[in-house]
Amino acid sequence: MKKLLTLLTLGALCGCTPQNAPSSLSLSPVGYDSLAGWEQEDFTSLMPLLRDECHRLSQLPPETLLGGSEAITYGRHAADWSNACAALATASDARTYLETWFQPYEVGTEAFYTGYFEPQIPASLTRGGPYQTPVYGRPRDLVRAKATNGQMVSGRWVNGQFAPYYDRAAIDGGALAGQGLEIAWLKSPVDLFFLQIQGSGRLILPDGGQVRVSYDGRNGQAYVPLGRVLVQDGELPADGVSMDSIRNWLEAHPDRMMSVMERNPNYVFFRRDDGSLAQGPKGAFGMPLTAGRSVAIDRSVVPFAMPLWIETKLPYGVGQPVTWDHLVFAQDIGTDIRGAGRADLFTGWGATAQSVAGNLHAHGRMVLFLPRPPADSSTGSGAQ
């Protein structure tokens, strides 16, 4: 079952993601010679990623809708990839393969990029000492139902009536205690809060071992950006919202941190994930995420599996952002990723990944690589 990662982005934290991102997709064919940095791409590393994508697509029924705007005329269904994936089996050079089987189309709006990462958090599998904050698994009474407007909502049944599920304040107050839902214990409610925004993480145990926990549902309550709350309260300047500034404020105000965090009633539940720690967590497309190669997109605009060419700048270290032009793959979705030209880059795990993700807030260019219909695959590179 596909799991949704709730993504940690600067936009999600502060509510400052551009609200005017167009939902409609405008595409114009372009040539490969128009892609800045195409000649310098690491094509060797792309071949195994392309093969993994085709393997995932082969597991889906041909009629599976991958998503995407109706402006995309070919590539929205798994069957549209069958010829390109068949050709990959005998391909030896990723650049030649891509230029033969994919046509680049530039998105007709300025792109906007943020980042997300997999946090590493000290934890224990048993309660004791500093480990007093529970990480809850999905409650048994949390269910999904269709509302009168046809939308799916989360809640619970109470005396035959469907009611909203417990909010963050109620859960913090012990609404789920004693049910055996605890799968780990953290040192700080702040660690839990950021883990929940992220949607998955690596728990670093006292003996040095690691355990991954992954998203397994949420309570259905609205998500309220904590940065926006702190700006409204006059605690942070509007231009000073970041992961670090929010965490620093919470840790500097232990008497107020719970009440402030509880103004975001949204609550995420987890499951233990025994997948390989050599890879990233699974994204919504069902594939392990790859640092610097996986992005979250708005699935109503861009289909799963779609290669995208990104031209932007990444904030490495304390210097000026550096040019970053690379091919990535649409393998995830997120609650804050909406509209054409919008994407969230998975940066991996560790200190550098956290720094880049927390500070990535950049505009740029986006180009979609649509698989060519079979009759067009012999035309090679260039706009059609």
URGI-V903724 format. One record per helix or strand of 2 or more residues. SS is the DSSP state (~ for helix, > for strand). FROM is the first residue (numbers start at 0). LEN is the number of residues. If there is no record, write none. Layout:
ss=SS from=FROM len=LEN
ss=SS from=FROM len=LEN
This chain:
ss=~ from=9 len=5
ss=> from=26 len=3
ss=~ from=31 len=3
ss=~ from=37 len=3
ss=~ from=42 len=16
ss=~ from=77 len=11
ss=~ from=93 len=8
ss=> from=101 len=6
ss=> from=110 len=14
ss=> from=132 len=5
ss=> from=142 len=4
ss=> from=151 len=7
ss=> from=160 len=4
ss=~ from=167 len=5
ss=> from=181 len=5
ss=~ from=188 len=10
ss=> from=199 len=5
ss=> from=209 len=9
ss=~ from=225 len=7
ss=~ from=237 len=3
ss=~ from=242 len=10
ss=~ from=256 len=5
ss=> from=267 len=6
ss=> from=293 len=4
ss=> from=306 len=8
ss=> from=321 len=11
ss=> from=341 len=8
ss=~ from=350 len=9
ss=> from=360 len=11
ss=~ from=373 len=6
